[in-house]
Amino acid sequence: MFSEQFSIQDLIDNGLIIAHKDGNYGSNYPKKSEFNDHGVLFLTAKNLDDSGNIDFSSAQRLNVEKAKELTFGYIESGDVLLSHNATVGRVALVPDLDEPVLIGTSLTYFRINDNELNPRYFAGFLSSRDFQNQLKAVMSFSTRNQVPITLQRILNVSLPALDEQKKMSDFISSFEHKLELNQKMNKILEKIAKTLFKSWFIDFDPVRAKAEGRPTGLSKEISDLFPDSFEDSELGEIPKGWRIESFSNITSFKNGFAFKSKDWTESGKPVVKIGNVKPLILDIDGCSFISDDIKKYDEYLLSKGDILIGMTGYVGETCLVPKLDKMPYQNQRVGKLIPTKDFFKEFIFSFTRQSNFKKKVEEIAKGSAQQNVSGKDILGLHFVFGNEEILKIFSDSTSDLFKKILLNFEENITLAKVRDTLLPKLISGELKILDAENLIEEAGI
């Protein structure tokens, strides 16, 4: 198999790419006040993940009147998206759409002539280490974290024959399927944990059932731990005998270290900054680095399962730390919640993953230009506490869910690495599809 190198500009000039646009609307860019709950979907880089998925459910909606003013930026099924601003290098193939969708200034779309170029292959190549390295090289000459369209067009793409592109498209698709399944499973697993937490500790369903003479649906051992009536409190009606506790009674707080400019290196151990604290699982994309040789900051070295919380900007966002090849350090304004007892961990994380928690943190945050919250403020929040035995049972009921979430995420890291290792070899002809499939089967992936 022989692959030729073409610049993106070459592909545009030869009609393989029909359109190459971004969502830079200049002075006509939508204002915050022009978004609502019922308008046109408006995607940004934040709605793309590292596995090639688009989270339409988290996208904002632009009011219809404003959307009509925008004459470009509407994407179509089969377009390939590339994040090029702030978060650089995320790629997604647009699925079938049943409504209009716009992109913001942080995204570029490529509209592909699929008679000449396979869109899934093209998306796979943009995700490959080869292209991602090109992005990083160009980005290093930019004044900020971005790769505008003019620079994108000088980057090169390797193109084998169309039938070979199709074979590699199918190969890439098998990886994407596994990546997507793991992500969907993680959403389901967290939803189960959230639902149980809300039932026991917010809605007090077992107490309500007993008070009304209904079965709780729990084993007698667990059901007996819940009271059968309510009483008034400063937070409203709570189960009788339960009490209002400060968050500090079940967790301590540790802030990250203010690393100095002299500490930063081009590679080494990653350092988690505020932008890496994403919902549920830590995202180390775009991390800075410190030297592998530095030992004096090891008290800020994170471990698998640590709970992190954002203290600036998107305050109150929380995530778990997965196992990584190089475990990261904790930077300033990234907080770590440390359970005072091991079995408090699942309760603490589930408590912070409730939407009401983030809302409370935002309410106590200070600063007009950028929100800030302190560890003391976080620890001063209150919750309804029953007894430790219930927290132990909640931990037993949910710990495997969170372990599986981390394992799925870690498997996706491995899958992405294997894909990025094999794809260049397939493109160059060094490896055939059948050989790659055999290697994957032997590795048990």
N, C-alpha and C positions, 0 to 999 in steps of 0.2 A: 504494500500500500504506500502511495506517495502523497505527501501533503505539500501544498504550496502556501507560501506566506503572502498575505494581502493586508494592506492597511485598511482600517475601517473606511477611510475616504475612498480607497479603491473599490470596496464593496458597494459604496453609495454610487460612485461614478458608473459602475457596471450593472447597476440595477438589482443587485442581490439584497441590498437594504433600500427599501422604498422610502422610508422616512426615519429621521434621527432628530428627535426633539426633546427638550426638557421643559419643566414647568416654571421657567423663569418668565413671569409676566410683568417684570419691571415695576413701574409705578402703579400698575393695575393689579398688583398682587393682593389677594383677598385680605381684609382686615379680620381681626379676631371676632369683631361684632357681626360679621357677615356669615358666620357659621351657625347652624342650628341642628335640630334633631331630624329634619325631614327633607333635607336638600339632596344635592348630588354628592356621591361619595368622592372624597378628596384624599388621595394616598400620599404619604410621605415616606422617607426612608425608615421611619420607626415602624411602619406597617409590614416591612419585609424582615424575615428572619434569616439566619445563617444557613438554613436547610432548603432555601428556595421557595418558601411558602409566603403567601400574602394573607395577612390577617385583616380581612375586610371589616370584621366586626368591631375592630378597634379604630377604624378610620373615622375622621371627622366628616361632616356633611356641610357643603357650601350651599347657601340659599340659592334657589333657582334663578332669581333675578340677576344675581352676581354671576352665576355660572354662564348665563346667556351672553354676558359681555366678553367671555373668554373664547376666542376663535380657534385656539389650539390647545394641546395638552390633554385631549380626550384619548384614552387608550382603547385598544380593541383586543378581542380574544386572539391569542397567538403572538402578541407583542412580547418582546423581551425587555424587562425593566432592569436598570442598573442604578444603584444609589451612588451618587457622586459628590455629595456635600455633607460635611460633618461625619456621618457614617458612610465610609467609602467602600465599595466593592461587593455589596449584597446584590444578588441576582435572582430574578424570578421570571418564570414563563406565565403570562397572563392566561388563566383558565377561561372557559366559556362565561360570558357576562350576560346578565339579564337586565342590566340597567346601565345608564351612562356612568363613567368613572373618569375623574380628572386626576392629574398628578401635580404635586407641588414642586418647588424649586430644587428640592434635594434629589429628585429622580429624573432619569433620562429614559425614554422608550425608543426601542429599535423596532420598526415594522419590517417584517421579513418577506421577501419573495420566495415562498416555499417551493416554487418550481425549480429554484436554483440553489437554495440554502435551507437546510433543515433547522427550524427554530429551536428545537430542543437541543440539538448538537451545539448551535450557536450559544445558547444559554449555558450549556455545560462547559464550553470553552471559556466563556467569560468568568465562570466560577473556578476555573483551573488555576493552579499555582503559577503557570506561565503568564497568564493574563493579569492575575492579581499582582504579580511582581512588577509587571509593566505599569500598572496603576500606581503602585507605591513609588516607583522611580519618578514618574511624572509628578506625583503629588509632592515629592520632596522639593520641587522647584517652585511650588506654589506658596503664597504668603499665608494661606490657611488650609485646613483639611478639606481640599476639594479637587476635583478633576473636571473642569468645564468641558463642554462639547468640543471646542476647538482642539483641546489636548487629547480628548478621547479619539479623535479622528486620525491621529498619527500612530495610534497603537496598532499592533499587528495581530492577525488571526490566522491560524493554520487551518487550511481547508483541504481535506481529502475529497475523493470523488463522492457524488451525492449518495450512491448506494452504500458506501462505507460510512458516510455521515448517519444514514438511517440505522445501520447496525450499532454504531456508537450511541445513537440516540436511545435505542432500546436498552443498551447496557447502562447508560446514565439513568434512564427511567426506573430501572430495577433498584438502583441506589436510592433515588428520590422517594420511591414507594416505601422503602424501609424507614427512611428518615421521617417521612410524613406519618407513618403508622406510630412510630415512637412518640412523636409530638402529640398526636391525637390521644394516645394512651395517657400521656402525662396530664393532659387537660382533664381527662376523665378521672384519673386517680386523685388529682387535687380537688376536683369537684366533690368526690366522695368524702374526702377529709373535711372540706368546708361545710358540707351538708350536715355531717355528724356534729361538728363543732357548733354550728348554728342551732341545731335541734337541742343539744344538751345545755349550752351555756349562754344562748341569747334568747331563744324562744321558750326554753325550759319545757319542752314537750313531755318528757317523762313525768315531771311534777304536775303539769296540767292534766295529763291523762289520769293520774292517781287521784287528783282533786275532784275529777268528774266521774270517778268510779269506773274508768275505762282501763283495759290492759295497756301496758306501756310498750309491748312488743319486744321487751328485753327479757333476758333471763332473770329469774328471781334474785340471784346473787347481785346483779347489777341494779335491778329495779329497787331493791331494798335500800340502796345507797341514796336514793332521791327522796326528799320529803313529799308529803301529800297535800301541802297547802302553801300559801304565799303570805308575805308580810310587806309592809311599806318600807321604803328606804329612800335615801337622798337621790338614788338613781331610778326611783320608781318601784314597782312591784317586783320582788325577788323571792326565790324559794325560802320558806321559813327555816331559820337556823343558818342560812348562808350569810356571808358578810361582804362588805365592800373592801377590797384590798388595793394597795398601791402596787403598780407593776414592779417596783423595786423589791418587793417581797419574794418574787420568783426569778428575777434576772438581774444581773449586773450589766454595766455598760463599759465598753472600751473604745475610745476614739483612735483613729489611725494616726500615723506619724507624718509630720510635715517634711517630706523629703526635699532636700535642697537641689538646686540646679546641677551642682557638681556630682550628684549621685546618679543622674540619668545617663543611660548608655543606649546604643542602637539595638542591642539585644541583651538577653540575660533572663533574670526572673521578672515576671510581670508585676506591675503595681496596679491594684484596683483603685480606680478613681470613681467619682460620683456617677459619671455617665455609664459605668459598667454595672451598676446596681439595677438590674432589670427585673421585672416581675417573675417570681418563682425561682429562676436559676440565674446565677451570675453569668454575665456575658463579658468575656475578656477581650473582645474585638476592640482594637484601637487603644489597648493598654500601652502605657509607657513602661520602660524597663530600668532595672538597676543591675549592677554587675553580679554575676553568680558568686563572686568571691566575697561579697560583703556579708559579714556575719553579725555585725553589731545591731542590726535591726530585726533579729530573728524573733523577738517577742511580738512583732507585727506580722509574722508569717502565718497565713491562714491555713486551716485544715478542712478536710472534707466534712460537710455537714454544718459548718459554721453558719450562723444567721447574721446577715448584714442588713443595715438600714441606711437609707439616704438621709443626710442631715442638711443638705443645701440644694436649692433648686427643686427637684422632684422629691420633696421631703416625705418621709413615711413610706417610701417604696422599700420592699423587703425581698430578699432572695436567699437561697441556699448556695453554698460553695460546693461545686463538684470536685471529683478527683481529676487533677490535670497533670500533664507531664512535668510541668514546673509549677509548683504551688505558688500563688501570688502573695504579695505583701499588701497590707491595708494602708491606704493613703489617708491623709487628713480629710475630715468631713464625711468619711465613711465610718459609720458606727458598727460595732459588733455587740450583739446581745448574747450574754453568757448565762445559761440557766443555772440557778443555784442548786438544783438537783437534776440529775440526768433525765428523769421521766417528765420534767416540766417542758422539755424541748419541743415536743409536738404541740403542746398546748400553746406555748409562746408563739411559735411560727404560725399556727392556725389563727391565733388571736390577731397577729399583725397582718394576715392576709385577708381579713375581713374589710370590706370597703369602708365601714364606719371607722376603723382604726386610722386609715390614711386621712380621712376627713377630720378626725380629731387632731391629728398631728398638724395638718394644714391650719387649723384654727388657732393653735397655740404658737405657730411659727411667727417669727419676727422678720421685718425687712420688707420694703416696698419694691425695690428693684429685683431682689432675689430673696426668696424665702430661706430662712435659717432656723434651725431648731437645735437645742442643746441636749446632751445626754440626760441632764437633770430633768428637763422638760419631759422627755420620753418616759423616764422612770417614775415621774409623778402622775402618769395616767392611771386610771382606776378600772377595775373589772370586778365582776361578781365571782366570789370564790366559795366553792362548796366544801369539799374536803379532799385531802391528798389521794385518797383511795380512788375517787372518781377520775382524778388526773392520771393516776397510774393505769387505770383501765382504758382511758382515752389514748394514752401513749401506746399501750399494747395493741389497741385496735387500729392505730394509724401509722405506727413506725414503719411497718413493711411497705405502706403506700409511698412514703417519702423516700425510703431506700430504693424502691423500684423507679421512682421519678429520677433520682440521681443516676441510677444504672442505665436507664434509657437515654438520658442526656449524654452520658459518657460513651455509650455505644454509638451514638450519632457522631461524636467526635472521631471515633475510630473509623466509622463508615466514610466520613468526609475525607479523612486522611488517605484511606485506601483508594477512594475515587480519584483524589488529586494526584496520587502516585501513579496509578495505572493509566489515567487518561493521556498524559503526555507520551507515554510509551505506545499507546494505541494510535495516537495521531501521527507519530513519527514512523510507525510501521515496525518498531522494535518488538512489539507484542501483538499477537492476533487475539481477536475477541474470544475464541475458544480457549486459548491459553489463559487469558485473564479470568474467564469463568471458572476454569479448573483451579486456579490459584485461590480464588475466593471460596470455592467449595472445600478445598483442603484446609483453609484457615477457619472454616466453620462460621463464616460471616453470612 
